[in-house]
Amino acid sequence: MTGWFLLAVARVLLTLLGAASEQTGLDKTLKASTTKKRTHSLWRQGQYWHHPLPFMKEERLVLLMSAFGQLVAAQPLMTEMMGIL
């Protein structure tokens, strides 16, 4: 049961990371220049951006993590869970 909960939380966090990439405009690097709509789900974008985090240039990292922090803070359940941890 705990494993399923952790997977659900991870999925939400990756989705929020993907939303942060769209909010900051970083999602434009993931799609062809000819398309105007989303080509990858927010979850997939979050997966993409999660892997290079340790190697990302500082200005891009600060931009992405600031937006991510705001999105997480806007989710009452997430802030409550993080307060418990």
C-alpha positions in Angstrom: 0.0 0.0 0.0 2.8 2.5 0.9 4.5 1.7 -2.4 1.4 2.8 -4.4 1.2 6.0 -2.4 4.9 6.8 -3.1 4.4 6.2 -6.8 1.3 8.5 -6.9 3.3 11.3 -5.1 6.2 10.8 -7.6 3.8 11.1 -10.5 2.3 14.3 -9.1 5.8 15.8 -8.6 6.9 14.9 -12.1 3.7 16.4 -13.5 4.3 19.6 -11.6 7.9 19.7 -12.9 6.5 19.4 -16.4 4.0 22.2 -15.7 6.9 24.3 -14.4 8.8 23.7 -17.7 5.8 25.0 -19.6 5.4 27.9 -17.3 9.0 29.0 -17.9 9.0 28.3 -21.6 11.5 25.4 -21.4 9.0 23.1 -23.0 9.8 24.8 -26.3 13.0 22.9 -26.4 11.1 19.6 -26.5 8.9 20.2 -29.5 9.3 21.0 -33.1 9.3 24.7 -34.0 6.3 24.2 -36.3 3.8 23.1 -33.6 1.9 25.3 -31.3 0.3 22.7 -29.0 1.8 20.4 -26.4 3.5 17.3 -27.9 4.5 15.7 -24.6 2.4 15.2 -21.5 3.3 17.3 -18.4 4.3 14.0 -16.8 6.6 13.1 -19.7 8.1 16.6 -19.6 8.7 16.2 -15.9 10.5 13.0 -16.6 12.7 14.7 -19.2 13.7 17.6 -17.0 14.2 15.4 -13.9 17.2 13.5 -15.3 19.5 16.5 -16.2 18.8 18.5 -13.0 22.2 17.7 -11.4 24.0 18.9 -14.6 21.8 21.9 -15.6 23.2 25.4 -16.0 22.5 27.4 -12.8 20.3 30.1 -14.5 18.0 27.4 -16.1 17.9 25.4 -12.8 16.9 28.4 -10.8 14.2 29.3 -13.3 12.8 25.8 -13.3 13.0 25.2 -9.6 11.4 28.6 -8.7 8.4 27.8 -10.9 8.3 24.2 -9.5 8.4 25.5 -5.9 5.5 27.9 -6.6 3.4 25.1 -8.2 4.1 22.8 -5.3 3.2 25.5 -2.8 -0.1 26.1 -4.6 -1.1 22.5 -3.9 -2.5 22.3 -0.4 -2.1 18.6 -0.1 1.5 18.7 -1.3 2.4 21.4 1.2 0.7 19.5 4.0 2.6 16.3 3.1 5.9 18.1 2.9 5.3 19.6 6.3 4.9 16.2 7.8 8.2 15.0 6.2 
